[in-house]
């Protein structure tokens, strides 16, 4: 059945990527931390509230707080209170965070390129197009 074959291949690709990223990002970064840094650097906003990450990380507010605590301790992000409303906390990427984000993206790009290079440029574009259709993006 096509759905079983798709599930099998999807699982393998996902597992390979997760394993590679976990190994290569360690010990200074995790995939979740990379996602936060990417959101901060490429969302078009220079700073975000912790609650802004909820929709992107598919986790609980408590888990996001723990993630941000670890990232702040590792100096990947900084937190600052809003000047006008002290209840609001802003999350900003640090210089170290920028460097680690760029490193993480390069690791992911290299891994994905090694997989995509197995097929022609035309088929790469077709694959991305079809995955976009499947993902409804």
Phi, psi and omega in degrees: 000139184297324181293324178293318179295317177300313181300318180297313180292318179299315180300315181297312180299315180297316180296315179300316180295313180301314181297314180298312182296316180301315181292312186283330180282331183297150003263002189268349187209150172243168178298320178299318178294321177299318179299316178300313180297319178297318178299317180294322185276330189237012180275352183089359177247142179276343178208155182223156173275151178307323180294339178293340183276344187305310183294335185269336187254351177052054180210185184270158175303322180296319179293324178294318177300315179297316178300313180294324176301313180295320180293323178292319179298325179274003178064030176274331178226166171230152175244143175216148178281146176293139183292327183267328181229098186296348177286338182272131176247130178257143177250129180233149177276142178265175176301317178297320179297319178299314180299313181293325177296313179298320178296315181296317179296319179297320178298314180295315181300316181297317180296311181295322178296324178296327176283313183292333182293351178284346180234162183294162178302318178300314180292329175298314179296319178296318178300313179297318178300311182294320177296323175299320178296314181297319181281353181060038182263000000 
